[in-house]
Amino acid sequence: MQISTRQLEKATILDVVGKVDIHNTPRFREVLLGTLKLEPLVMVNFEGVQYIDSSGIASLLEGYRQSKALNKRIILFRLGPMVRSVLELTRLTTVFEIYESEEQALQAAGAEGS
């Protein structure tokens, strides 16, 4: 798994590539939670993620809880079919803000104009 970070004017984007599984989740969790501590808006690009397991879902939920506790925001976008399916099965599509594209996510977040 690879995670790269892009800083826009009002948002930080995490581009995740690979599998978010038990082996990679500690790094995913560290980057997600660390970024949430520093930034008011974190957007996670799941376009390059082919697989996510329960440990990855647990890390996302921990990020969601932290974002609410810190009065911050987390947005997910470009979910692949597998990631979307897992989030739908766990009914987390009603918990997270999810958008089809980066442009839609930025527009919804009011963070355009990097």
Contacts in CASP RR format, 6 or more apart in sequence:
PFRMAT RR
TARGET T0000
AUTHOR 0000-0000-0000
METHOD contacts of the structure
MODEL  1
MQISTRQLEKATILDVVGKVDIHNTPRFREVLLGTLKLEPLVMVNFEGVQ
YIDSSGIASLLEGYRQSKALNKRIILFRLGPMVRSVLELTRLTTVFEIYE
SEEQALQAAGAEGS
1 16 0 8 1.000
1 17 0 8 1.000
1 18 0 8 1.000
1 19 0 8 1.000
1 20 0 8 1.000
1 24 0 8 1.000
1 27 0 8 1.000
1 28 0 8 1.000
2 16 0 8 1.000
2 17 0 8 1.000
2 18 0 8 1.000
3 14 0 8 1.000
3 15 0 8 1.000
3 16 0 8 1.000
3 17 0 8 1.000
3 27 0 8 1.000
3 28 0 8 1.000
3 31 0 8 1.000
4 14 0 8 1.000
4 15 0 8 1.000
5 12 0 8 1.000
5 13 0 8 1.000
5 14 0 8 1.000
5 15 0 8 1.000
5 31 0 8 1.000
5 35 0 8 1.000
6 12 0 8 1.000
6 13 0 8 1.000
6 15 0 8 1.000
7 13 0 8 1.000
8 106 0 8 1.000
8 111 0 8 1.000
8 113 0 8 1.000
8 114 0 8 1.000
9 111 0 8 1.000
9 113 0 8 1.000
9 114 0 8 1.000
10 40 0 8 1.000
10 41 0 8 1.000
10 109 0 8 1.000
10 110 0 8 1.000
10 111 0 8 1.000
10 113 0 8 1.000
11 39 0 8 1.000
11 41 0 8 1.000
11 42 0 8 1.000
11 43 0 8 1.000
11 106 0 8 1.000
11 109 0 8 1.000
11 111 0 8 1.000
11 114 0 8 1.000
12 35 0 8 1.000
12 38 0 8 1.000
12 39 0 8 1.000
12 41 0 8 1.000
12 42 0 8 1.000
12 43 0 8 1.000
13 42 0 8 1.000
13 43 0 8 1.000
13 44 0 8 1.000
13 45 0 8 1.000
13 102 0 8 1.000
14 31 0 8 1.000
14 32 0 8 1.000
14 35 0 8 1.000
14 42 0 8 1.000
14 43 0 8 1.000
14 44 0 8 1.000
14 45 0 8 1.000
15 45 0 8 1.000
15 47 0 8 1.000
15 48 0 8 1.000
16 28 0 8 1.000
16 44 0 8 1.000
16 45 0 8 1.000
16 46 0 8 1.000
16 48 0 8 1.000
16 49 0 8 1.000
17 48 0 8 1.000
17 49 0 8 1.000
18 24 0 8 1.000
18 48 0 8 1.000
18 49 0 8 1.000
18 50 0 8 1.000
18 51 0 8 1.000
19 49 0 8 1.000
19 50 0 8 1.000
19 51 0 8 1.000
19 52 0 8 1.000
20 28 0 8 1.000
20 49 0 8 1.000
20 51 0 8 1.000
20 52 0 8 1.000
20 53 0 8 1.000
20 55 0 8 1.000
20 56 0 8 1.000
20 59 0 8 1.000
21 51 0 8 1.000
21 52 0 8 1.000
21 53 0 8 1.000
21 55 0 8 1.000
21 56 0 8 1.000
22 53 0 8 1.000
22 55 0 8 1.000
25 53 0 8 1.000
25 55 0 8 1.000
25 56 0 8 1.000
25 58 0 8 1.000
25 59 0 8 1.000
28 56 0 8 1.000
28 59 0 8 1.000
29 56 0 8 1.000
29 59 0 8 1.000
29 62 0 8 1.000
32 42 0 8 1.000
32 44 0 8 1.000
32 59 0 8 1.000
32 60 0 8 1.000
32 62 0 8 1.000
32 63 0 8 1.000
32 74 0 8 1.000
33 62 0 8 1.000
33 63 0 8 1.000
33 66 0 8 1.000
35 42 0 8 1.000
36 42 0 8 1.000
36 63 0 8 1.000
36 66 0 8 1.000
36 67 0 8 1.000
36 70 0 8 1.000
36 72 0 8 1.000
36 74 0 8 1.000
37 66 0 8 1.000
37 70 0 8 1.000
39 72 0 8 1.000
40 72 0 8 1.000
40 73 0 8 1.000
41 72 0 8 1.000
41 73 0 8 1.000
41 75 0 8 1.000
41 109 0 8 1.000
41 111 0 8 1.000
42 67 0 8 1.000
42 72 0 8 1.000
42 73 0 8 1.000
42 74 0 8 1.000
42 75 0 8 1.000
43 74 0 8 1.000
43 75 0 8 1.000
43 76 0 8 1.000
43 77 0 8 1.000
43 102 0 8 1.000
43 105 0 8 1.000
43 106 0 8 1.000
43 109 0 8 1.000
44 74 0 8 1.000
44 75 0 8 1.000
44 76 0 8 1.000
44 77 0 8 1.000
45 77 0 8 1.000
45 78 0 8 1.000
45 102 0 8 1.000
46 52 0 8 1.000
46 76 0 8 1.000
46 77 0 8 1.000
46 78 0 8 1.000
46 79 0 8 1.000
46 80 0 8 1.000
46 83 0 8 1.000
47 78 0 8 1.000
47 80 0 8 1.000
48 78 0 8 1.000
48 80 0 8 1.000
49 80 0 8 1.000
49 82 0 8 1.000
49 83 0 8 1.000
50 80 0 8 1.000
50 82 0 8 1.000
51 82 0 8 1.000
52 82 0 8 1.000
52 83 0 8 1.000
52 86 0 8 1.000
57 86 0 8 1.000
57 87 0 8 1.000
57 90 0 8 1.000
57 92 0 8 1.000
60 76 0 8 1.000
60 92 0 8 1.000
60 96 0 8 1.000
61 92 0 8 1.000
61 95 0 8 1.000
63 74 0 8 1.000
64 74 0 8 1.000
64 95 0 8 1.000
64 96 0 8 1.000
66 72 0 8 1.000
67 73 0 8 1.000
67 74 0 8 1.000
73 97 0 8 1.000
73 109 0 8 1.000
74 96 0 8 1.000
74 97 0 8 1.000
75 96 0 8 1.000
75 97 0 8 1.000
75 98 0 8 1.000
75 99 0 8 1.000
75 105 0 8 1.000
75 108 0 8 1.000
75 109 0 8 1.000
76 87 0 8 1.000
76 96 0 8 1.000
76 97 0 8 1.000
76 98 0 8 1.000
76 99 0 8 1.000
77 98 0 8 1.000
77 99 0 8 1.000
77 100 0 8 1.000
77 101 0 8 1.000
77 102 0 8 1.000
77 104 0 8 1.000
77 105 0 8 1.000
78 100 0 8 1.000
78 101 0 8 1.000
78 102 0 8 1.000
79 87 0 8 1.000
79 98 0 8 1.000
84 93 0 8 1.000
87 93 0 8 1.000
87 96 0 8 1.000
87 98 0 8 1.000
97 105 0 8 1.000
97 108 0 8 1.000
99 105 0 8 1.000
99 108 0 8 1.000
106 112 0 8 1.000
106 113 0 8 1.000
END
